[in-house]
Amino acid sequence: MDVGDWQRLQQLFEAALELPEAARGEFLDRECGAHTAQRKAVERLLQQDTIDDQSLHKVVGVTAAEVVGARPSERIGERLGAWRITGHIADGGMGAVFMAERADGEYEQRAAVKLLNPAFVSANAKARLETERQILAGLSHPNIARLLDGGRSDEGVPYLVLEYVDGESIDTWCDRQGLDTRARLKLMAKVCHAVDYAHRNLVVHRDLKPSNILVDEQGEPRLLDFGIAKMVEGGAGLTRSGHRVLTPSHASPEQITGGPVTTATDVYALGVLLYDLLTGRAPYDNEPSSAVALAREIVEGEPTPPSSAVTGTSSRRIAAAQSRGDRLTPARLARELSGDLDNIVLMALRKEPERRYASAKALAEDIERTLAHLPVRARPDSFRYRSAKFLRRHNVAVPVSALALLLALGAAALFTWRLAEQRDIALAAEARANNAAEFTASVLGRTSASADASRLVSVRELLDRAAERLEEELLDEPEVALRVRLALADAYTSWGAYEEGYAQGLAALELAEVLDVRPQEAEALRLLGTVTHGLGRLEESLDWSERAEVVWREVGTPAEHASALSDVAVTLNGLRRRTEAEPVFREALARLRIAHPEGHGDTAWLLNNMAWGLHAMGRLDEARPLYEEALAMQARLGSPIFELSQTRNNLAGLHFDRGDLAQAEAMWQQTLDEFVSVFGADGHAAVARGQIALARVARVRGQTVRALELTARALRTNRALVGDNHRWTARSMAIHGMAHLEAGDPDSAERFLEQSMAVRRELLPPGHSEFARQHLGQGLIALARGDAVTAERELREGQAIVAALASPDRTPIDAIELSLARAVALQGRVEEGVAIARKAVERMQTNMPPGHWQRRAAEAIVGLPPLVVQPTGATLAQAEQTLAELRAELGPNAPSVREIETALATSAPGNR
């Protein structure tokens, strides 16, 4: 066989490729006739073409070498224009690629020379190489190898001189470097942008595959081999006609069927490449039984979602990771790829070109959006999708999230269900359920439809029902049981049922550790941190939260890690380790702002928590803009009403601490109304907190009846939710007792404070800040009874507790010392009492704005009896003015107004 015979063979092969498979036999009968060897050679090429391009190249290369007798080593030292061949790089089906260096003395440079095999110097081959030269001459992009030169050898064989890329194929490089999923996505985004650049310059590559994308020493991808690329006809988006030359395993359906080749063809190939980099395998059968089988799969079959395709035996990526000793397991990789990445890849691989990404740039943008944890175009922006995003947040103690999580498991969740609607909801859930969904739906459907339709089923009942059934029905399905336990732990915690939440969290953690599923382990740890925080076991909470942060740092997204840092900061804040908490808050906030530059619910919640920490330290001017930013962000994003209400509740507290009672009262009333609309009049601890907040304003104003009503309702709510032996109930008891004292009933006040003290002694460690409030209350009761000695003892105990705290903020130290000054003065130690009072007033003058009602009242009291026996005329006049202002501002029955009135009455001429 000579060169002419080979060129005839090539012509037959290319002509046969253009025909349907059924017509090829008749064609070869007609064209080959009695040339049996020629026919077998064509059939061999056709068979190899449909299975593997590398096999085809091997066959072609071997055959060409037989024809021409050329060996790559024979070309070393050959001069091609200004270049000298110095080594052999690779062989292709139509020629070879050589290493070359500049040989004309102008400058030193290495290059890659692409030289056609003389056996292939047909008109088509020459045209193809010339097209590649024209294309590369018009492209200048950092991720596309540049054309340096071109020409013809002394034999008249065309060649191209290309920028030499010292690298390896993108798939090999990723595996050898041990790149994680995020790094692979970042690399892939660069490839997509390079392809988009080519498309914008009217070039479709048509043969994107790992071997045509090398990664250099700097980790930058470089696109090579535009040998079968085509220029796009202006405006049409179609490549000009030409022979079908492609890599079957990376070919698009339209390339297989002979349809128009457009930029969407490259988008498909990018999808195949992305699939390969993420999973370590091809989207279709890695070992097709025949060329026809592979083609049928590409045209008719549906690719396995990446998250379902990763197995220990078939994934090159898993095998490479395990050979390095990495902890990447099929289960862990499947979790990383599920959701957005599945949808991104499958959208790029859609059969219909018009349903793929509109451009390579659009694919790159979706990759970048998932890297930034933003919603992607490949997944419909549905309620379920946004709910799933919301449920990944941290620090959200909200029944909405608990029920939405049940919804994510397949249940249709609301805050309450009318029994008449249960059957339809359960049936709808069942229709779209997986195992976890079916379990949840069946829990909802157990209520008899014939029951009294007016009766409401509480969420708590549903949770208890689910917990009972879980123990009976999911013993043999640990993965499903884990999902349900995490849902229940979150839901119980959201409703303040901390003991139940703690039990479910521990069970979930044990399951996650047995199954070796790290994200679920991290989530269980997070929930245990939240639930123990609610139980008041803050040291234990910090331990759980720190453990969760370590795991999230390893397996979570940047946003998840940031939220875990926020959990740690919140707990440090609760432990009054505020100077430690602040830098953790700031790190978490910085991370979230990078992950979500346009704002996010997680960012808003962190801003709220960080503002609370600054607020607690008395840095009100720094806290206020953070609260306001959080509130505005939540409103703009349409965050759940509970989150909005929590932030507004905290901002109202800041207004109260600044002395703006009107603003605080208005915001607290709005917050309470929202809590009631969500949870009912007594359905959640948040309602009780709202009632206690409004009671603070009522107590300052001297509205004793309203204060008693609000505190009594809060106490009833907390008792119903968590029982008597809980810190929430203990606090409610104490506050209700103080309302009784201010209503003139010290005996009832003492009874409630004693009950509160008994609970606190059982639950809280000695020296806890709540005991300082307890001693303040007992001291005020003693003063109301005229027992200054007992009052001094109680108040000094409270003062000592505050002095021992790492941070005295959010303690009643000012009230303690003003009351102590009075108790001491009443025992005749006036100078000592004045010194104590002045210390408290000076602190208030430092920490409170000049117009604060509490500061003005203290400034008046410190100059009146019993601290000053004979006030000056100027002091009395100032006190009268302050009294008038406070009477107008707070009302005539305000305790501070009555205290100044009593002191002024004692200072009257007849009493001096």
Secondary structure in CASP SS format (residue, H / E / C, confidence):
PFRMAT SS
TARGET T0000
AUTHOR 0000-0000-0000
METHOD secondary structure of the structure
MODEL  1
M C 1.00
D C 1.00
V H 1.00
G H 1.00
D H 1.00
W H 1.00
Q H 1.00
R H 1.00
L H 1.00
Q H 1.00
Q H 1.00
L H 1.00
F H 1.00
E H 1.00
A H 1.00
A H 1.00
L H 1.00
E C 1.00
L C 1.00
P C 1.00
E H 1.00
A H 1.00
A H 1.00
R H 1.00
G H 1.00
E H 1.00
F H 1.00
L H 1.00
D H 1.00
R H 1.00
E H 1.00
C H 1.00
G C 1.00
A C 1.00
H C 1.00
T H 1.00
A H 1.00
Q H 1.00
R H 1.00
K H 1.00
A H 1.00
V H 1.00
E H 1.00
R H 1.00
L H 1.00
L H 1.00
Q H 1.00
Q H 1.00
D H 1.00
T C 1.00
I C 1.00
D C 1.00
D H 1.00
Q H 1.00
S H 1.00
L H 1.00
H H 1.00
K H 1.00
V H 1.00
V H 1.00
G H 1.00
V H 1.00
T H 1.00
A H 1.00
A H 1.00
E H 1.00
V H 1.00
V H 1.00
G C 1.00
A C 1.00
R C 1.00
P H 1.00
S H 1.00
E H 1.00
R H 1.00
I C 1.00
G C 1.00
E C 1.00
R E 1.00
L E 1.00
G C 1.00
A C 1.00
W E 1.00
R E 1.00
I E 1.00
T E 1.00
G E 1.00
H E 1.00
I E 1.00
A E 1.00
D E 1.00
G C 1.00
G C 1.00
M C 1.00
G E 1.00
A E 1.00
V E 1.00
F E 1.00
M E 1.00
A E 1.00
E E 1.00
R E 1.00
A C 1.00
D C 1.00
G C 1.00
E C 1.00
Y C 1.00
E C 1.00
Q C 1.00
R E 1.00
A E 1.00
A E 1.00
V E 1.00
K E 1.00
L E 1.00
L E 1.00
N C 1.00
P H 1.00
A H 1.00
F H 1.00
V C 1.00
S C 1.00
A H 1.00
N H 1.00
A H 1.00
K H 1.00
A H 1.00
R H 1.00
L H 1.00
E H 1.00
T H 1.00
E H 1.00
R H 1.00
Q H 1.00
I H 1.00
L H 1.00
A H 1.00
G C 1.00
L C 1.00
S C 1.00
H C 1.00
P C 1.00
N C 1.00
I E 1.00
A C 1.00
R C 1.00
L E 1.00
L E 1.00
D E 1.00
G E 1.00
G E 1.00
R E 1.00
S C 1.00
D C 1.00
E C 1.00
G C 1.00
V C 1.00
P E 1.00
Y E 1.00
L E 1.00
V E 1.00
L E 1.00
E E 1.00
Y C 1.00
V C 1.00
D C 1.00
G E 1.00
E E 1.00
S E 1.00
I H 1.00
D H 1.00
T H 1.00
W H 1.00
C H 1.00
D H 1.00
R H 1.00
Q H 1.00
G C 1.00
L C 1.00
D C 1.00
T H 1.00
R H 1.00
A H 1.00
R H 1.00
L H 1.00
K H 1.00
L H 1.00
M H 1.00
A H 1.00
K H 1.00
V H 1.00
C H 1.00
H H 1.00
A H 1.00
V H 1.00
D H 1.00
Y H 1.00
A H 1.00
H H 1.00
R H 1.00
N C 1.00
L C 1.00
V E 1.00
V E 1.00
H C 1.00
R C 1.00
D C 1.00
L C 1.00
K C 1.00
P H 1.00
S H 1.00
N H 1.00
I E 1.00
L E 1.00
V E 1.00
D E 1.00
E C 1.00
Q C 1.00
G C 1.00
E C 1.00
P E 1.00
R E 1.00
L E 1.00
L C 1.00
D C 1.00
F C 1.00
G C 1.00
I C 1.00
A C 1.00
K E 1.00
M E 1.00
V E 1.00
E C 1.00
G C 1.00
G C 1.00
A C 1.00
G C 1.00
L C 1.00
T E 1.00
R C 1.00
S C 1.00
G C 1.00
H C 1.00
R C 1.00
V C 1.00
L C 1.00
T C 1.00
P H 1.00
S H 1.00
H H 1.00
A C 1.00
S C 1.00
P H 1.00
E H 1.00
Q H 1.00
I H 1.00
T H 1.00
G C 1.00
G C 1.00
P C 1.00
V C 1.00
T C 1.00
T H 1.00
A H 1.00
T H 1.00
D H 1.00
V H 1.00
Y H 1.00
A H 1.00
L H 1.00
G H 1.00
V H 1.00
L H 1.00
L H 1.00
Y H 1.00
D H 1.00
L H 1.00
L H 1.00
T H 1.00
G C 1.00
R C 1.00
A C 1.00
P C 1.00
Y C 1.00
D C 1.00
N C 1.00
E C 1.00
P C 1.00
S C 1.00
S C 1.00
A H 1.00
V H 1.00
A H 1.00
L H 1.00
A H 1.00
R H 1.00
E H 1.00
I H 1.00
V H 1.00
E H 1.00
G C 1.00
E C 1.00
P C 1.00
T C 1.00
P C 1.00
P H 1.00
S H 1.00
S H 1.00
A H 1.00
V C 1.00
T C 1.00
G C 1.00
T C 1.00
S C 1.00
S C 1.00
R H 1.00
R H 1.00
I H 1.00
A H 1.00
A H 1.00
A H 1.00
Q H 1.00
S H 1.00
R H 1.00
G C 1.00
D C 1.00
R C 1.00
L C 1.00
T C 1.00
P H 1.00
A H 1.00
R H 1.00
L H 1.00
A H 1.00
R H 1.00
E H 1.00
L H 1.00
S C 1.00
G C 1.00
D H 1.00
L H 1.00
D H 1.00
N H 1.00
I H 1.00
V H 1.00
L H 1.00
M H 1.00
A H 1.00
L C 1.00
R C 1.00
K C 1.00
E C 1.00
P H 1.00
E H 1.00
R H 1.00
R C 1.00
Y C 1.00
A C 1.00
S C 1.00
A H 1.00
K H 1.00
A H 1.00
L H 1.00
A H 1.00
E H 1.00
D H 1.00
I H 1.00
E H 1.00
R H 1.00
T H 1.00
L H 1.00
A C 1.00
H C 1.00
L C 1.00
P C 1.00
V C 1.00
R C 1.00
A C 1.00
R C 1.00
P C 1.00
D C 1.00
S C 1.00
F H 1.00
R H 1.00
Y H 1.00
R H 1.00
S H 1.00
A H 1.00
K H 1.00
F H 1.00
L H 1.00
R C 1.00
R C 1.00
H C 1.00
N C 1.00
V C 1.00
A C 1.00
V C 1.00
P H 1.00
V H 1.00
S H 1.00
A H 1.00
L H 1.00
A H 1.00
L H 1.00
L H 1.00
L H 1.00
A H 1.00
L C 1.00
G C 1.00
A C 1.00
A C 1.00
A C 1.00
L C 1.00
F C 1.00
T E 1.00
W E 1.00
R E 1.00
L H 1.00
A H 1.00
E H 1.00
Q H 1.00
R H 1.00
D H 1.00
I H 1.00
A H 1.00
L H 1.00
A H 1.00
A H 1.00
E H 1.00
A H 1.00
R C 1.00
A C 1.00
N C 1.00
N H 1.00
A H 1.00
A H 1.00
E H 1.00
F H 1.00
T H 1.00
A H 1.00
S H 1.00
V H 1.00
L H 1.00
G H 1.00
R C 1.00
T C 1.00
S C 1.00
A C 1.00
S C 1.00
A C 1.00
D C 1.00
A C 1.00
S C 1.00
R C 1.00
L E 1.00
V E 1.00
S E 1.00
V H 1.00
R H 1.00
E H 1.00
L H 1.00
L H 1.00
D H 1.00
R H 1.00
A H 1.00
A H 1.00
E H 1.00
R H 1.00
L H 1.00
E H 1.00
E H 1.00
E H 1.00
L C 1.00
L C 1.00
D C 1.00
E C 1.00
P H 1.00
E H 1.00
V H 1.00
A H 1.00
L H 1.00
R H 1.00
V H 1.00
R H 1.00
L H 1.00
A H 1.00
L H 1.00
A H 1.00
D H 1.00
A H 1.00
Y H 1.00
T H 1.00
S H 1.00
W C 1.00
G C 1.00
A C 1.00
Y H 1.00
E H 1.00
E H 1.00
G H 1.00
Y H 1.00
A H 1.00
Q H 1.00
G H 1.00
L H 1.00
A H 1.00
A H 1.00
L H 1.00
E H 1.00
L H 1.00
A H 1.00
E H 1.00
V H 1.00
L H 1.00
D C 1.00
V C 1.00
R H 1.00
P H 1.00
Q H 1.00
E H 1.00
A H 1.00
E H 1.00
A H 1.00
L H 1.00
R H 1.00
L H 1.00
L H 1.00
G H 1.00
T H 1.00
V H 1.00
T H 1.00
H H 1.00
G H 1.00
L C 1.00
G C 1.00
R C 1.00
L H 1.00
E H 1.00
E H 1.00
S H 1.00
L H 1.00
D H 1.00
W H 1.00
S H 1.00
E H 1.00
R H 1.00
A H 1.00
E H 1.00
V H 1.00
V H 1.00
W H 1.00
R H 1.00
E H 1.00
V H 1.00
G C 1.00
T C 1.00
P H 1.00
A H 1.00
E H 1.00
H H 1.00
A H 1.00
S H 1.00
A H 1.00
L H 1.00
S H 1.00
D H 1.00
V H 1.00
A H 1.00
V H 1.00
T H 1.00
L H 1.00
N H 1.00
G H 1.00
L C 1.00
R C 1.00
R C 1.00
R H 1.00
T H 1.00
E H 1.00
A H 1.00
E H 1.00
P H 1.00
V H 1.00
F H 1.00
R H 1.00
E H 1.00
A H 1.00
L H 1.00
A H 1.00
R H 1.00
L H 1.00
R H 1.00
I H 1.00
A H 1.00
H C 1.00
P C 1.00
E C 1.00
G C 1.00
H C 1.00
G H 1.00
D H 1.00
T H 1.00
A H 1.00
W H 1.00
L H 1.00
L H 1.00
N H 1.00
N H 1.00
M H 1.00
A H 1.00
W H 1.00
G H 1.00
L H 1.00
H H 1.00
A H 1.00
M C 1.00
G C 1.00
R C 1.00
L H 1.00
D H 1.00
E H 1.00
A H 1.00
R H 1.00
P H 1.00
L H 1.00
Y H 1.00
E H 1.00
E H 1.00
A H 1.00
L H 1.00
A H 1.00
M H 1.00
Q H 1.00
A H 1.00
R H 1.00
L H 1.00
G C 1.00
S C 1.00
P C 1.00
I H 1.00
F H 1.00
E H 1.00
L H 1.00
S H 1.00
Q H 1.00
T H 1.00
R H 1.00
N H 1.00
N H 1.00
L H 1.00
A H 1.00
G H 1.00
L H 1.00
H H 1.00
F H 1.00
D H 1.00
R C 1.00
G C 1.00
D C 1.00
L H 1.00
A H 1.00
Q H 1.00
A H 1.00
E H 1.00
A H 1.00
M H 1.00
W H 1.00
Q H 1.00
Q H 1.00
T H 1.00
L H 1.00
D H 1.00
E H 1.00
F H 1.00
V H 1.00
S H 1.00
V H 1.00
F H 1.00
G C 1.00
A C 1.00
D C 1.00
G C 1.00
H C 1.00
A H 1.00
A H 1.00
V H 1.00
A H 1.00
R H 1.00
G H 1.00
Q H 1.00
I H 1.00
A H 1.00
L H 1.00
A H 1.00
R H 1.00
V H 1.00
A H 1.00
R H 1.00
V H 1.00
R H 1.00
G C 1.00
Q C 1.00
T H 1.00
V H 1.00
R H 1.00
A H 1.00
L H 1.00
E H 1.00
L H 1.00
T H 1.00
A H 1.00
R H 1.00
A H 1.00
L H 1.00
R H 1.00
T H 1.00
N H 1.00
R H 1.00
A H 1.00
L H 1.00
V H 1.00
G C 1.00
D C 1.00
N C 1.00
H C 1.00
R H 1.00
W H 1.00
T H 1.00
A H 1.00
R H 1.00
S H 1.00
M H 1.00
A H 1.00
I H 1.00
H H 1.00
G H 1.00
M H 1.00
A H 1.00
H H 1.00
L H 1.00
E H 1.00
A C 1.00
G C 1.00
D C 1.00
P H 1.00
D H 1.00
S H 1.00
A H 1.00
E H 1.00
R H 1.00
F H 1.00
L H 1.00
E H 1.00
Q H 1.00
S H 1.00
M H 1.00
A H 1.00
V H 1.00
R H 1.00
R H 1.00
E H 1.00
L H 1.00
L C 1.00
P C 1.00
P C 1.00
G C 1.00
H C 1.00
S H 1.00
E H 1.00
F H 1.00
A H 1.00
R H 1.00
Q H 1.00
H H 1.00
L H 1.00
G H 1.00
Q H 1.00
G H 1.00
L H 1.00
I H 1.00
A H 1.00
L H 1.00
A H 1.00
R C 1.00
G C 1.00
D C 1.00
A H 1.00
V H 1.00
T H 1.00
A H 1.00
E H 1.00
R H 1.00
E H 1.00
L H 1.00
R H 1.00
E H 1.00
G H 1.00
Q H 1.00
A H 1.00
I H 1.00
V H 1.00
A H 1.00
A H 1.00
L C 1.00
A C 1.00
S C 1.00
P C 1.00
D C 1.00
R C 1.00
T C 1.00
P C 1.00
I H 1.00
D H 1.00
A H 1.00
I H 1.00
E H 1.00
L H 1.00
S H 1.00
L H 1.00
A H 1.00
R H 1.00
A H 1.00
V H 1.00
A H 1.00
L H 1.00
Q C 1.00
G C 1.00
R C 1.00
V H 1.00
E H 1.00
E H 1.00
G H 1.00
V H 1.00
A H 1.00
I H 1.00
A H 1.00
R H 1.00
K H 1.00
A H 1.00
V H 1.00
E H 1.00
R H 1.00
M H 1.00
Q H 1.00
T H 1.00
N H 1.00
M C 1.00
P C 1.00
P C 1.00
G C 1.00
H C 1.00
W H 1.00
Q H 1.00
R H 1.00
R H 1.00
A H 1.00
A H 1.00
E H 1.00
A H 1.00
I H 1.00
V C 1.00
G C 1.00
L C 1.00
P C 1.00
P C 1.00
L C 1.00
V C 1.00
V C 1.00
Q C 1.00
P C 1.00
T C 1.00
G H 1.00
A H 1.00
T H 1.00
L H 1.00
A H 1.00
Q H 1.00
A H 1.00
E H 1.00
Q H 1.00
T H 1.00
L H 1.00
A H 1.00
E H 1.00
L H 1.00
R H 1.00
A H 1.00
E H 1.00
L H 1.00
G C 1.00
P C 1.00
N C 1.00
A C 1.00
P H 1.00
S H 1.00
V H 1.00
R H 1.00
E H 1.00
I H 1.00
E H 1.00
T H 1.00
A H 1.00
L H 1.00
A H 1.00
T H 1.00
S C 1.00
A C 1.00
P H 1.00
G H 1.00
N H 1.00
R C 1.00
END
